[in-house]
Amino acid sequence: MVNASAPSGHAALMDEVYRGQRHIYDFTRKYYLFGRDTLIKGLAAQPGMRVLEIACGTGRNLATIGKVWPGVRLYGLDISAEMLKSARAAVGAEARLGQGDACSFDAAALLGEPQFDRIVLSYSLSMIPDWQGALDHAASLLAPGGTLHVVDFGDLAGLPRPLAGLLRAWLAKFHVAPRDDMSTVAGRIAAAHDLLLTSTRGPLGYFQLHVLAAK
Ligand SMILES: C[S@@+](CC[C@H](N)C(=O)[O-])C[C@H]1O[C@@H](n2cnc3c(N)ncnc32)[C@H](O)[C@@H]1O
């Protein structure tokens, strides 16, 4: 694994959040990070394709992608050295992992590839302060014909209002903020990169899924 630089303030915060949590992350998050497997099924990846998850966390998604789409080449990027320890254990030696900031990492230097055929951002934009910068950077890394897939908390509009409020308050304790304007921002970024945007909403608005596809 390549370590790009000394931990920044946000990297240190993520390490603090996940140092202990990473050991129970996969078990607990399956009960509330919905839509991840829907995203993975929609990747339609072919053997040999380069698949990158930005902010890959424990590597749970990458490991699943490797099973669902055998023969793909796996790449993971995260700002937290702690999370990357779990990711390395989950994905094995073949996947290439790097530590860096989703908003600005140098893909060629960290991961040995300048572009990717499939890029995934799963429940990470809600934790990245400059999430619009991260989405824009991801779009800039798409190979010709590539697709960028995003899943994250939705507007929660179908939940009873007090429940949605409680959920937002609880998520905020973990530095998570649902991005209510993600569809609008994704549309702007898709237009800027000449990509086609398809957006869907999970039941009750719990999650939102966006695919930005090269034309
Ligand atoms: C809620 S976890 C999601 C992990 C994984 N994508 C999943 O779906 O299970 C959020 C991840 O984003 C990472 N992260 C937060 N800010 C980041 C940034 N600026 N650059 C890269 N990774 C970041 C955290 O370290 C953490 O691993």
The ligand as an SDF file (V2000), in Angstrom:
LIG
                    3D

 27 29  0  0  0  0  0  0  0  0999 V2000
  -19.1590    5.0610    6.1520 C   0  0  0  0  0  0  0  0  0  0  0  0
  -17.5780    4.5310    5.5580 S   0  0  0  0  0  0  0  0  0  0  0  0
  -18.0130    3.7470    4.0070 C   0  0  0  0  0  0  0  0  0  0  0  0
  -17.0610    2.6420    3.6690 C   0  0  0  0  0  0  0  0  0  0  0  0
  -17.4550    1.8280    2.4300 C   0  0  0  0  0  0  0  0  0  0  0  0
  -17.4350    2.6580    1.2590 N   0  0  0  0  0  0  0  0  0  0  0  0
  -18.7990    1.1670    2.6050 C   0  0  0  0  0  0  0  0  0  0  0  0
  -19.7110    1.3670    1.7760 O   0  0  0  0  0  0  0  0  0  0  0  0
  -18.9510    0.3640    3.5540 O   0  0  0  0  0  0  0  0  0  0  0  0
  -16.8500    6.0540    5.0200 C   0  0  0  0  0  0  0  0  0  0  0  0
  -15.3910    5.8910    4.5960 C   0  0  0  0  0  0  0  0  0  0  0  0
  -14.9940    7.1290    3.9910 O   0  0  0  0  0  0  0  0  0  0  0  0
  -13.6370    7.3460    4.3320 C   0  0  0  0  0  0  0  0  0  0  0  0
  -13.3580    8.7600    4.1050 N   0  0  0  0  0  0  0  0  0  0  0  0
  -13.8920    9.8150    4.7570 C   0  0  0  0  0  0  0  0  0  0  0  0
  -13.4060   10.9500    4.2590 N   0  0  0  0  0  0  0  0  0  0  0  0
  -12.5430   10.6260    3.2540 C   0  0  0  0  0  0  0  0  0  0  0  0
  -11.7600   11.3730    2.3460 C   0  0  0  0  0  0  0  0  0  0  0  0
  -11.7280   12.7070    2.3630 N   0  0  0  0  0  0  0  0  0  0  0  0
  -11.0090   10.6980    1.4400 N   0  0  0  0  0  0  0  0  0  0  0  0
  -11.0170    9.3430    1.4050 C   0  0  0  0  0  0  0  0  0  0  0  0
  -11.7390    8.5880    2.2540 N   0  0  0  0  0  0  0  0  0  0  0  0
  -12.5130    9.2180    3.1630 C   0  0  0  0  0  0  0  0  0  0  0  0
  -13.5650    6.8950    5.7880 C   0  0  0  0  0  0  0  0  0  0  0  0
  -12.2400    6.6970    6.2240 O   0  0  0  0  0  0  0  0  0  0  0  0
  -14.4050    5.6380    5.7310 C   0  0  0  0  0  0  0  0  0  0  0  0
  -13.6140    4.5190    5.4250 O   0  0  0  0  0  0  0  0  0  0  0  0
  1  2  1  0
  2  3  1  0
  2 10  1  0
  3  4  1  0
  4  5  1  0
  5  6  1  0
  5  7  1  0
  7  8  2  0
  7  9  1  0
 10 11  1  0
 11 12  1  0
 11 26  1  0
 12 13  1  0
 13 14  1  0
 13 24  1  0
 14 15  1  0
 14 23  1  0
 15 16  2  0
 16 17  1  0
 17 18  1  0
 17 23  2  0
 18 19  1  0
 18 20  2  0
 20 21  1  0
 21 22  2  0
 22 23  1  0
 24 25  1  0
 24 26  1  0
 26 27  1  0
M  CHG  2   2   1   9  -1
M  END
$$$$
